[in-house]
Amino acid sequence: MVVKPEGTPCWADAMFADVEGAKSFYADVLGWTFGESQAEFGYYTTAYADGRAAAAVSPPMPGEEGNPSSWCLYLASQDTAATVAKVRENGGEVVVEPMEVGAFGTMALARDPGGAVFGIWQANTHEGFETEMGAPGGYCWGEDFTRDAKAVDTFYPAVFPYTEQKMDEATMDFAVFEVQGQPVLGRMVMDKDFPPDLPSFLNVYFSVPDCDAAVAKATERGAVLQFGPMDSPFGRFAAITDPQGASFSVIDVTTTKGEMPGMSPVA
């Protein structure tokens, strides 16, 4: 078994009141196909991109029916209980206590001090994403959108073995957390351009072969375009809210524009 380094994004899932509608939407926009849903695991259904596990969808858990849909990004842990303890020690909140999911692994949900919810996953038979970074339909990147950069910048490196780099750009407060020298998670400050009532969240990026085509398909299916499409040195991307209210981004990593920004280590 290949265990992903501690703190590396390793899985994403979302709950939808209309699971069949979600499957149809994401099949159209991201090209996903879906496996069999498993009743013993709450009809949790794996999504595949080109035959590789990319994410999962499920109906709401009992008591969660009224909650809005949202994507949840899971960060790898070698010991969920120990990670949860660090979350508490460093000002975070545990939303769901560590829970074994059959032979697949152990999960927990937490909220960082800025208010964004994330998952914690200790793999057993389910190692997480099978898709390659940047492969169409697969997970590509995650960013913590927050209004409290100071708290978040202190929290994550205390919970996970992260080092932090900050972008050398005066007009934008953007940072990247790294594990073993590899960038794994971004941190973006929510400024006045964001609706004041929008809570902090972890934004999940999925790769697409054509950003504009994905946006056109998504909006045709009832999604709302929140931002973009926009060119960047990392790829052409756009932010979307799906018809059931779950926000995500699409990025075409083959279409890049501009110089890569300079980054400086945070002491």
C-alpha positions in Angstrom: 0.0 0.0 0.0 1.2 3.5 -0.9 0.5 5.8 2.0 0.5 9.4 1.0 2.7 11.7 3.0 1.0 13.2 6.1 -1.1 16.3 5.2 -1.3 15.5 1.5 -4.8 15.9 0.0 -5.9 12.3 -0.7 -9.7 12.2 -1.3 -12.7 14.4 -2.0 -16.4 13.7 -1.6 -19.7 15.5 -1.4 -23.3 14.8 -0.2 -26.2 15.6 -2.5 -29.9 15.5 -1.9 -30.3 14.5 -5.5 -27.5 12.0 -6.0 -28.7 11.0 -9.5 -28.8 14.6 -10.6 -25.2 15.1 -9.2 -24.0 12.0 -11.1 -25.5 13.3 -14.3 -24.1 16.8 -13.9 -20.5 15.7 -13.1 -20.6 13.0 -15.8 -21.3 15.8 -18.3 -18.9 18.4 -16.9 -15.9 16.2 -15.7 -16.5 13.0 -17.7 -17.0 10.9 -14.7 -18.5 7.4 -14.6 -19.8 5.9 -11.4 -19.4 2.6 -9.5 -22.1 0.7 -7.6 -23.4 2.4 -4.5 -23.1 0.5 -1.3 -26.1 0.4 1.0 -24.0 -0.6 4.0 -21.9 2.6 3.6 -24.8 5.0 3.1 -25.0 4.5 -0.7 -21.6 6.1 -1.0 -20.7 6.0 -4.7 -17.2 6.3 -6.2 -16.7 8.5 -9.3 -14.1 7.4 -11.9 -12.1 9.4 -14.4 -10.8 7.2 -17.2 -11.3 4.2 -14.9 -9.4 5.6 -11.9 -11.1 6.6 -8.6 -11.4 10.4 -8.6 -13.9 11.3 -5.9 -17.2 10.2 -4.4 -20.8 11.3 -4.0 -23.5 10.2 -1.5 -26.9 11.1 -0.2 -27.0 13.1 3.1 -26.5 11.2 6.3 -29.6 11.0 8.5 -30.1 14.4 10.2 -27.9 16.1 7.6 -30.7 16.5 4.9 -31.1 20.2 5.3 -27.4 21.0 5.0 -26.1 22.6 1.8 -24.0 20.5 -0.5 -20.3 21.1 -0.4 -17.1 19.4 -1.5 -14.9 18.0 1.3 -11.2 17.6 0.8 -9.5 15.0 3.0 -5.9 15.3 4.2 -3.8 12.2 4.7 -3.0 11.1 8.3 -1.0 8.1 9.6 -3.0 8.3 12.9 -6.4 10.0 12.8 -6.7 10.1 16.6 -3.3 11.9 16.9 -4.2 14.4 14.1 -7.6 15.1 15.8 -5.7 15.8 19.1 -3.4 18.3 17.3 -6.5 20.0 15.7 -7.9 20.5 19.2 -4.6 21.6 20.7 -4.1 24.3 18.0 -7.5 26.0 18.0 -9.4 23.9 15.6 -12.7 22.1 16.1 -13.5 18.4 15.6 -16.8 18.1 13.7 -16.8 14.3 13.4 -14.8 12.1 15.8 -12.5 9.4 14.2 -14.6 6.7 12.7 -13.6 3.5 11.0 -15.2 3.0 7.6 -15.1 -0.8 7.2 -11.8 -2.0 6.0 -11.3 1.2 3.9 -9.8 3.4 6.6 -10.5 5.8 9.4 -12.0 9.3 8.8 -12.7 12.4 10.9 -13.9 15.9 10.0 -12.4 19.1 11.5 -12.8 22.8 11.2 -9.8 25.1 11.1 -9.7 28.3 13.2 -10.7 30.3 10.1 -13.9 28.2 9.7 -13.1 26.0 6.8 -14.1 22.3 7.2 -11.7 19.6 6.0 -11.5 15.8 6.3 -8.8 13.6 7.8 -8.2 10.2 6.2 -6.0 7.3 7.5 -5.9 4.9 4.7 -6.3 1.1 5.0 -7.6 -0.6 1.8 -8.8 2.8 0.3 -5.7 4.8 -0.4 -7.5 7.7 -2.0 -7.1 9.3 -5.4 -6.0 7.0 -8.2 -6.0 9.8 -10.8 -2.7 11.5 -11.7 -2.3 15.2 -10.9 -3.6 17.1 -13.9 -5.3 14.2 -15.6 -8.7 15.1 -17.0 -11.5 14.6 -14.4 -9.1 14.1 -11.6 -8.3 16.2 -8.5 -5.7 18.8 -9.2 -5.4 21.3 -6.4 -7.0 22.6 -3.1 -7.1 26.0 -1.6 -8.2 27.2 1.8 -10.2 30.4 1.3 -10.2 32.2 4.6 -10.6 35.6 6.3 -8.2 34.8 9.1 -4.8 34.1 7.4 -2.8 34.5 10.6 -4.8 31.8 12.4 -4.8 29.5 9.5 -1.1 30.0 8.8 -0.3 29.0 12.4 -2.8 26.1 12.5 -1.9 23.9 9.6 1.9 23.7 10.1 1.2 22.8 13.8 -1.2 19.9 12.8 0.6 18.6 9.7 4.3 18.6 8.8 3.9 21.7 6.5 6.4 24.4 5.6 4.9 27.5 4.1 5.9 29.7 1.2 4.3 33.1 0.5 3.8 34.7 -2.9 5.9 37.7 -3.6 2.9 39.8 -4.7 1.9 42.9 -2.8 -1.6 43.0 -4.2 -2.5 39.4 -3.2 -2.1 37.5 0.1 -1.5 34.0 -1.1 0.5 31.2 0.5 1.3 27.6 -0.2 1.8 24.8 2.2 4.4 22.2 1.2 5.2 18.6 2.4 8.7 17.3 1.7 9.3 20.2 -0.6 6.1 19.6 -2.7 3.3 22.1 -2.8 0.1 20.4 -1.5 -2.4 23.2 -0.5 -2.9 26.8 -1.1 -4.2 29.5 1.2 -6.1 32.5 -0.2 -7.4 35.5 1.8 -11.1 36.3 1.0 -11.2 40.0 0.3 -14.1 42.4 -0.4 -14.8 40.7 -3.7 -16.2 37.7 -1.8 -19.8 37.9 -0.5 -19.6 38.9 3.2 -21.9 36.0 4.2 -19.8 33.4 2.4 -18.1 31.2 5.0 -14.5 30.0 4.7 -14.1 26.8 2.7 -11.6 24.5 1.1 -11.9 24.9 -2.6 -11.3 21.7 -4.7 -9.9 22.0 -8.3 -10.6 19.3 -10.9 -8.7 19.1 -14.1 -10.5 19.5 -17.5 -9.1 19.3 -21.0 -10.8 22.6 -21.9 -11.9 25.1 -19.2 -14.3 27.1 -21.4 -16.0 24.0 -22.7 -16.4 22.7 -19.1 -17.9 26.1 -18.0 -20.3 26.1 -20.9 -21.5 22.6 -20.1 -21.8 23.4 -16.4 -23.8 26.6 -16.9 -26.0 24.8 -19.5 -26.8 22.3 -16.8 -27.8 24.9 -14.3 -24.5 25.7 -12.5 -23.5 29.3 -11.7 -20.2 30.7 -12.9 -18.6 32.5 -9.9 -15.3 33.5 -11.4 -13.4 33.2 -14.7 -12.4 31.6 -17.0 -9.1 33.2 -16.3 -5.6 32.6 -17.6 -2.8 32.0 -15.1 0.8 30.6 -15.0 -0.8 27.4 -13.5 -3.5 27.0 -16.1 -6.8 28.4 -17.3 -9.4 28.1 -14.5 -12.9 29.0 -13.4 -14.9 28.8 -10.2 -18.4 27.2 -10.4 -21.3 26.5 -8.0 -23.1 23.3 -9.1 -27.0 23.2 -9.3 -27.2 21.9 -5.8 -24.9 24.6 -4.3 -21.5 22.8 -4.1 -18.7 25.0 -5.2 -15.6 23.7 -7.0 -13.1 24.9 -9.7 -12.1 23.5 -13.0 -8.6 24.0 -14.4 -6.9 23.2 -17.8 -3.3 22.8 -16.8 -2.2 22.6 -20.4 -3.1 26.2 -21.1 -0.8 28.5 -19.1 0.0 32.2 -19.4 2.5 34.4 -17.7 5.5 34.0 -15.5 5.4 31.8 -12.4 5.2 34.0 -9.3 8.1 34.3 -6.9 7.7 32.6 -3.5 9.5 33.2 -0.3 9.7 30.9 2.8 7.7 31.9 5.8 10.0 31.8 8.9 
